[in-house]
Amino acid sequence: MKSIIRFNGIVISLTTSVVFGIWYGISKLIINYPDWFGDPENEKYNLLGLLVMGLISIGVYRLFFLIMSTLVNSSKWLKKAVFSSEYIEGTWVGFYIGVLGNVRYLIETFEQNLDGLVIKGTSYDENNNLHSFWTSESINLDSNKGELSYQYKVRTTREKPDPNGIAYFSIIRDNNRRPANILVGFSADSHLEKKCKAMEYKLSPKTKYDINEALSKAQEFYNTKKDIVFNYPEK
């Protein structure tokens, strides 16, 4: 992801500034004490100093990386600033049309930090009964193309063993510099031939949600979008 490259660039820039400041201080010492540094007997200390500076540079980078990683992962504002157009964390609700043409309401959480992205989803049938749930850690988010794809593992009480699947979504947003607002695409379980059309939107930037409220919003979204996007019911 571009955001990780951007973050590492910030850390390296800060590290370079600090190390440059240390080297500047050492250069001032050399200027002020040229005789001591020029003495052959002290050459071993000069070499030791270079080694210490190398270790300090690595240590400063690791320290800055640890501090900034902690700050970014714990702050929604910083996380949004770092991930920019790739920021997708939160609770998403919507629906998909099952292989038999039945509507399934879905609730997904996207847990995003500098270590990666984890998707956890749950689906419910027309009677609000639990249908299935899935998780994914193998995710590809391309903000330039506006595409999101991932492999997932389905957990259900109906099929043994639990199937795998793949999902592909097109990202709808204000512009290519803004994060996603709506996802439109499909998913396909490995044991099924038919792709299931799906659509969802970001309900909240938080990953903690009230099930009843989220499910109600998913149903409202379905009633608003079913005819426009999917021309449902099908003939």
N, C-alpha and C positions, 0 to 999 in steps of 0.2 A: 504494500500500500504506500501511496505517496506520503501519507501522514507520518509513517514511521521514518521515512527518509528525511522529512522536514524536521521531525523531532530530534533525530540524531544530529542534523546540521546545527540546530540551536545549541545542543549540548557541546558539540565540538567547538563552536564559536565562543561559548563562555569559557570552556577549558583553555582554549588558545589565548584568550585575553588574560586569564589568571596566570598561566605559565609565562606568558610574555612579561607580565608584571614582575614575576619572580626573577626571570632572566635579567630584566632591566635593573633590579636591585643588585644582582650579582655583578653586573657590568660596572655599576657605580663603585662597588667595593674594589674591583680590579683597578679602576682608575685612581682611587684614593690610596691604594696600597700596592703599587706596581712592583716594588722590590720584593715583597713577600711572595706574590704570585709568580714572579720571575725567577725565584730561587730554585735551582735544580733539586735541592733537597725536599722541596715541598711539592714536587711534581706528582708524587703518588696521591697527595691530597686533592690535587686538581682532577686527576682521573676518577678518584672516589666521588668528587663533587658532581662530575658528569653522570656517573651511575646513579647517584642519589636523585639528581634532577629528572632522569628518565623515569625512575620509580615514582617520583612525585607527580609527574605528568599523567602517568597511568592512574595513580590514586585519585588525583583531582577529577579526571574524567569519570571514574567509577562513582565518586562521591556525588558529582553533579547529576549523573544519570540516575542514581538511586533517589536523590532528593526530588528531582523533577518528575521522575516516574511516579513517585508516591503522590505528589501534588496533582499531577494530571489525572491519575486514576481515581482520586478521591474528590475531584472538583468537576461538576457538570460544566461549568463555564469554561475552565481550562481545556477540558476534554473536547468541547465543541469547537474551541479556537484551534486546537491542534489538528483534529480530524477534518474540520472544515466541511467540504462537500461529501466526505466519506462518513460523516457523523450520522449514525443510524440507530444508536442506542435508544431503547424505550419499549413501550408496549404497543403492539400493532394488532388491530382487529379487522376482521373482514369475513370472507366466505370463499368456498370453492364448491364446484358442482361435481358430485361423485360420479363414478362410472355408470351408475344406473339412473343418473339425472336428478338425484336428490341433493338438496342444498345441505351443506355442512358449514356451520359457523366456526370460525377459527380465532384463536387468541395466541399471539406469539410475543415472546420477549426476546429482544436483542441485547445481550450483555457484551459491551464493548470496552476494551482497554488496550493498552500498549502491547499486551501479550497476545491479543487476538480477539476474535469475535465468536460468541456462542449463541446459537439460536435454540430456543425451547418453545415448542408449539403444542396446542391442545385443540381438538375439534369436538363439536357437539352436534347432535342430530336435530331434526325439526322439533322434537319434544324436549330439547335442552338436556338430553342424556349424554353422558360422556361417550364419545365415539372412538377416539384414539389420541395418542400423543407422540411426539417425535422430538429428537434432538439432533443437532449438527454442530461440528467443529471444523468441518472441511468446507470452507466458504471462500468464494472469490467475489470481491466487490470491485468493480471497475467504474470509477466515477467519471472517467473521460467518455466512455461509451454509454454510461447510464445503464449498466447491467449488474444484476446480482444473481449468482448461481451457487448452489450448494448441494452436497449429498447429505442424506439424512437417514436416520435409523428409526423406524416406526415401532411403537409398542402398542399392541392391541390384544384383546382377549379372544379374538376370532380366528387368527391365523397363527400357525406354528410351522416353522420358526418365524419370528418377527421379520418382516421384509425390510429391505433397504429401498431407497428411492433417490430421485434427483429432482430439483426444482430450478426453474429459470424464471426470472422476473425482469421486466423493463421498469426502470425508475422514472417516475413522473415527479418533476420539481419545477421551481420557478425559473431557474437557469442552471447551467452546468457548474456554477460556483456555489450553489446552494445545496443543502442536504435533501434527501428524499422526502416527499410528502405522501406519495401513493405508490404501491407496487402492483403491477399487473402482469400476469404470466400464467404458468401452469406447473403442475407437479405430476410425477409419474412413479408409482411404486414398481419395483423390479418384476413382480409377479403378475402385473396387469399390463395389458397392451394399450389401453386408452389413457390419454393424458387428461388430467383434471384441471379445468380452467379455474383461476383464482384471482382475487383482488382484495387488497387490504390497505388500510391507511394508518398513520401514526396517531394513536390516541393520546399518548402521554410520553414525556421524556424519561419517566420513571419506569423501572422494571417491576415494581410492586403494584398490584392492581386488585380491585374488587371484582370477583368473578361475575357477580350479577350485573354490575354496571358495564363491564367490558362485553359481556354476552349481549346485553341489551343494545349497546352501540353497534355491535357486529350485525345484529338483526336489522337495525335501522339502516345501516349502510347497504345491506343486501336489498332492502325494499327500495332504496334510492337508485341503485346502480344495476339491478338485475336486467332490466329491459334494454338499457342503453348499451351496456358492454357485452352482454351474453345473449341478448334476444331470447330470453327465457320466459315462459316455458318453450321447449323445443317441440317441433311438430313430429 
